[in-house]
């Protein structure tokens, strides 16, 4: 069997005007993951990423840690949903920047509510595909991996939405479970699927093997 390694991007710039940019810590998280894999002799036969800046910056950090060049296939279907469009669809009034713990929690409560309504077809956020189209794009990538890379190691760098959707597709989870998984995926976390010509099977979810040491305890982030 092969293995598909799904990596959520490193810490981005939550609360800033442009979220789609790794923070300095996010860059270190990605490089540390690459160094962890280099120490274990891991090599990849195929590389897939979304097209967002934080995906490509994370891949560049992993490559720096691996000390090897990584040439990805960039797939828009691995891009994250538009969280601002989702929230605006259920709360059109302006919201303060989520720069306090209370505002941070309120932001994600609204996002979870909007995700549930989007998945149910109750809302159609501006500029976004339907949930069925979004999930179908992720499903197509999984099928591509299964059919083309069943005996290989594949690295996939994306975001929490597509990764939790991939887990939901493989496990057949209910929408509310997919949302809960989405909210728990940590920055630079690794989820692994075993890949055979017939199916994908979940092996690990949301692991941080590269941040297990005490000196990296404060590198663990969620946004």
C-alpha positions as CSV (number, residue, x, y, z in Angstrom):
1,X,0.0,0.0,0.0
2,X,0.9,3.6,-0.4
3,X,0.4,6.4,2.1
4,X,-1.3,9.8,1.6
5,X,0.0,12.4,4.0
6,X,-2.4,15.3,4.3
7,X,-0.8,18.4,6.0
8,X,-2.7,21.4,7.1
9,X,-0.8,24.6,6.5
10,X,1.3,26.3,9.2
11,X,0.0,29.1,11.3
12,X,-1.4,31.8,9.1
13,X,-2.3,35.4,10.0
14,X,-5.6,35.1,11.7
15,X,-7.2,38.5,12.5
16,X,-5.0,40.3,10.0
17,X,-6.2,42.0,6.9
18,X,-4.6,39.2,4.8
19,X,-5.0,35.8,6.5
20,X,-3.4,34.0,3.6
21,X,0.2,34.5,4.8
22,X,2.2,32.2,7.1
23,X,3.4,33.8,10.3
24,X,7.0,33.4,11.4
25,X,5.9,30.5,13.6
26,X,3.9,28.9,10.8
27,X,7.1,28.9,8.7
28,X,9.0,27.3,11.6
29,X,6.3,24.6,12.0
30,X,6.6,23.7,8.3
31,X,10.4,23.5,8.3
32,X,10.3,21.4,11.5
33,X,7.9,19.0,9.9
34,X,10.3,18.6,6.9
35,X,13.3,18.1,9.2
36,X,11.3,15.5,11.1
37,X,10.6,13.6,7.9
38,X,14.2,14.0,6.6
39,X,15.5,12.4,9.8
40,X,13.3,9.4,9.1
41,X,14.3,9.1,5.5
42,X,10.8,9.8,4.1
43,X,10.5,10.7,0.5
44,X,7.5,11.5,-1.7
45,X,6.6,10.3,-5.1
46,X,3.9,12.9,-5.8
47,X,3.1,16.3,-4.3
48,X,-0.4,17.9,-4.4
49,X,-1.3,21.4,-3.0
50,X,-4.0,24.0,-3.1
51,X,-3.2,27.2,-4.8
52,X,-3.4,29.5,-1.8
53,X,-0.2,31.3,-0.7
54,X,-0.2,29.6,2.8
55,X,-0.3,26.2,1.1
56,X,2.7,27.0,-1.1
57,X,4.6,28.7,1.7
58,X,4.0,25.6,3.9
59,X,5.3,23.3,1.1
60,X,8.4,25.5,0.7
61,X,9.0,25.2,4.5
62,X,8.7,21.4,4.3
63,X,11.1,21.3,1.4
64,X,13.6,23.4,3.3
65,X,13.4,21.0,6.2
66,X,13.7,18.0,3.9
67,X,16.6,19.7,2.1
68,X,15.1,18.7,-1.2
69,X,13.1,20.4,-4.0
70,X,9.4,19.6,-4.1
71,X,7.5,20.2,-7.3
72,X,3.7,20.2,-6.7
73,X,0.6,19.8,-8.8
74,X,-1.5,22.8,-7.7
75,X,-5.2,22.0,-7.5
76,X,-7.9,24.7,-6.8
77,X,-10.1,21.9,-5.4
78,X,-7.8,21.7,-2.4
79,X,-8.4,25.4,-1.5
80,X,-10.2,26.4,1.7
81,X,-13.8,27.6,1.7
82,X,-14.3,31.4,2.2
83,X,-15.0,31.7,5.9
84,X,-15.8,35.4,5.6
85,X,-18.4,34.8,2.9
86,X,-19.9,32.0,5.0
87,X,-20.2,34.2,8.1
88,X,-21.5,37.1,6.0
89,X,-24.3,34.9,4.6
90,X,-25.8,34.5,8.1
91,X,-24.5,37.7,9.8
92,X,-24.4,40.5,7.1
93,X,-23.6,43.2,9.7
94,X,-20.0,44.2,10.2
95,X,-18.2,42.3,13.0
96,X,-15.2,43.5,15.1
97,X,-11.8,42.0,14.4
98,X,-11.5,38.8,16.5
99,X,-8.6,40.0,18.6
100,X,-9.7,38.8,22.0
101,X,-10.5,35.3,23.3
102,X,-14.3,36.2,23.5
103,X,-14.4,37.5,19.9
104,X,-12.3,34.5,18.7
105,X,-14.9,32.1,20.2
106,X,-17.8,34.2,18.7
107,X,-16.1,34.1,15.3
108,X,-15.9,30.3,15.3
109,X,-19.4,29.8,16.7
110,X,-20.7,31.8,13.7
111,X,-18.5,29.9,11.3
112,X,-19.7,26.5,12.6
113,X,-23.3,27.7,12.3
114,X,-22.7,28.9,8.7
115,X,-20.9,25.7,7.8
116,X,-23.9,23.6,8.9
117,X,-26.3,25.8,6.9
118,X,-24.0,25.7,3.8
119,X,-23.7,21.9,4.0
120,X,-27.5,21.6,4.4
121,X,-28.1,23.8,1.4
122,X,-29.8,26.5,3.4
123,X,-27.4,29.3,2.4
124,X,-25.4,30.0,-0.8
125,X,-22.5,32.3,0.2
126,X,-21.4,34.8,-2.4
127,X,-18.7,33.6,-4.7
128,X,-18.6,30.1,-3.3
129,X,-19.5,26.7,-4.8
130,X,-22.2,24.6,-3.2
131,X,-21.2,22.2,-0.5
132,X,-21.8,19.3,-2.9
133,X,-19.4,20.9,-5.4
134,X,-16.8,21.6,-2.8
135,X,-16.9,18.0,-1.4
136,X,-17.0,16.6,-4.9
137,X,-13.7,18.4,-5.7
138,X,-12.1,16.8,-2.7
139,X,-13.5,13.5,-3.6
140,X,-12.0,13.8,-7.1
141,X,-8.6,14.4,-5.6
142,X,-8.9,11.3,-3.4
143,X,-9.9,9.2,-6.4
144,X,-6.9,10.6,-8.3
145,X,-4.6,9.5,-5.5
146,X,-6.2,6.1,-5.3
147,X,-6.1,5.4,-9.0
148,X,-2.7,6.9,-9.8
149,X,-0.6,6.6,-6.7
150,X,-1.7,3.4,-4.8
151,X,1.8,2.1,-4.2
152,X,3.4,5.5,-3.5
153,X,4.0,8.1,-0.8
154,X,1.9,11.2,-1.6
155,X,2.2,14.6,0.2
156,X,-1.0,16.8,0.1
157,X,-0.8,20.3,1.6
158,X,-4.1,22.0,2.1
159,X,-6.4,23.5,4.8
160,X,-8.7,22.3,7.5
161,X,-11.8,22.3,5.4
162,X,-10.6,20.0,2.6
163,X,-8.8,17.8,5.0
164,X,-11.8,17.3,7.3
165,X,-13.9,16.8,4.2
166,X,-11.5,14.1,3.0
167,X,-11.7,12.3,6.4
168,X,-15.5,12.6,6.2
169,X,-15.6,11.1,2.7
170,X,-13.4,8.1,3.8
171,X,-15.3,7.5,7.1
172,X,-18.8,8.5,5.9
173,X,-19.3,11.0,8.8
174,X,-22.3,13.1,9.4
175,X,-22.0,16.8,8.5
176,X,-21.8,17.9,12.2
177,X,-18.9,15.5,12.7
178,X,-17.1,16.8,9.7
179,X,-17.4,20.3,11.1
180,X,-16.1,19.2,14.5
181,X,-13.1,17.6,12.9
182,X,-12.5,20.7,10.9
183,X,-12.4,22.8,14.1
184,X,-9.8,20.5,15.7
185,X,-7.1,20.3,13.0
186,X,-4.0,22.0,14.2
187,X,-1.5,24.0,12.1
188,X,1.0,21.7,10.3
189,X,-0.8,18.6,11.6
190,X,-0.5,15.4,9.7
191,X,-3.4,13.1,8.8
192,X,-2.5,9.8,7.1
193,X,-4.5,7.5,4.7
194,X,-3.3,4.1,3.6
195,X,-3.9,3.9,-0.2
196,X,-4.7,0.7,-2.1
197,X,-6.1,0.4,-5.6
198,X,-9.5,-0.3,-4.2
199,X,-9.9,2.2,-1.3
200,X,-8.4,4.7,1.2
201,X,-8.3,3.9,4.9
202,X,-7.7,6.4,7.7
203,X,-4.5,5.6,9.7
204,X,-3.9,8.7,11.8
205,X,-5.7,12.1,12.3
206,X,-4.4,15.5,13.3
207,X,-1.0,14.3,14.6
208,X,2.1,16.5,15.4
209,X,5.0,14.1,15.6
210,X,7.4,16.9,14.8
211,X,6.3,19.0,17.8
212,X,6.4,16.3,20.5
213,X,9.5,17.7,22.3
214,X,9.1,19.9,25.3
215,X,10.9,22.8,23.5
216,X,8.2,22.8,20.8
217,X,5.2,22.8,23.2
218,X,4.4,26.4,22.5
219,X,4.5,25.9,18.7
220,X,1.1,24.2,18.7
221,X,-1.6,26.4,17.2
222,X,-5.0,26.1,15.7
223,X,-5.4,29.1,13.3
